[in-house]
Amino acid sequence: MGTRTWETGRVRVVIAPDHLGGPLSSPVATAALAHGWTERGHEVVAVPMSDGGAGLVEAVHAARGGDLVALTLPGASGGADRPATVLHVPGRSGGTAYAEASVALDGVGTAADPLTLARSGSSAAAADLLVGALGTGARRVVLGVGAVAVHDGGAGFLSRLADLVGESGEAATTQGSALGARLPALRRALAGTEIVVAAATDIPLLGLHGAGASLSERPGIDAADAQEIERGVAAFAADLEEAAARAPEGAATPGPGGTGAGNDLLAGAPAHASHRHAERPAPARRATYSGAGGGLAFALALLGARVLAGSDVVATEVGLDDRIADADLVVTGTAVLDGDALHEGVPAAVGSRAMTHGLPVVAIAHEVHVNRRELARVGISAAYPVLDTPLSPSGGTEAGRTDALSALRARGDRVARSWGR
């Protein structure tokens, strides 16, 4: 518990939100929510967070510093080359590099529609991102993998990685059987490297509730389109796993923290106590988390990566547990506070940690779709909308962006008045 003295009323509050959409990145949201507390003389500990999707690099950089390294990635689906940023935090054995796969796979800069991107978009640029991260000298890479536009089961990534490390054979291919035969060579090329996937969703790649089925929720993609795409990815993933199992030296060559567990790699290795582990079902293509990044997580897992809940990974990397331990109150936030956010989002990660210390947690979101009982299950004491009539966080005008920021600051000020007494 924190150091509040009731005589002075000074509160030590941890501010740890996810991004709230649009201009409200996690550092911007943190500053807005902190305003009312600092104005009243309370002690604020700022801990911007991420669920492993947008904002991972910003969150870790705010907490740990390090060097921001600029990269240029080949354009997605025929688009122009695009910039990317990798964070390198120096340390033992070359330190750790942090990157976000979404910058390589979100389809920005292309004229392709959602259906075209899902059907024929490639995850190839994620291989350039991974190799660029390793180019910083880091022997450990934390790669955030969230929702992306492409859905190729990681085929483009594996094919491009084989090319980059000189294991593509006579010709590049995205066929599952050919790539599966090359997996042992790719694992050897990554030997001595630890890769942690911070997955923003625990959705499996295949199945009724998998990433393929969920494609029908996107604009321009109907159920028939989603089924067609899923059939193609399912065939690729099955061929990949089966060929990998038959390949000589098929067991993974684990880096630090790796498992060497062959096709069970999605289960991960023993990790920090705060990481929620994926289960160990087979085949890997139906495992929890395998659908993150349109199947990029599935492909990375077959290379020996540990695939874990992104919000827990980020919480560990930014030292959230230690910062909460000495607090009196925690404030978190997210764009939409719903069942998914309470299951795998930043509010769940923050609330569960605060609950172990008996601390109250206040959550703020543009939209709140859960009740008090649901909040209490994950350690959240109260939740408030940014506005009683929700304001879209993606206002296209400068006035709209200013209003979103002003509204968040105003709500944060009201929370400080109510909870800082």
Secondary structure, DSSP 8 states (H G I E B T S, - for coil): ----BTTTTB-EEEE-----STT--HHHHHHHHHHHHHHTT-EEEE-----SSTTHHHHHHHHH--EEEEEEE--GGG---EEEEEEEE--GGG-EEEEETHHHHS-TT----HHHHHHH---THHHHHHHHHHTTT-SEEEEEE---S--STTHHHHHHHHHHTT--TTS----HHHHHHHHHHHHHHTTT-EEEEEES----SSSTTSHHHHGGGSTT--HHHHHHHHHHHHHHHHHHHHHHHHSTT-S----TT----GGGGGG--S--TTS------SSGGGSTTTTGGGGHHHHHHHTT-EEEEHHHHHHHHTTHHHHHHT-SEEEEEEEEESHHHHHHSHHHHHHHHHHHTT--EEEEEEEE---HHHHHHTT--EEEESSSS---TT-SSHHHHHHHHHHHHHHHHHHHHHH--
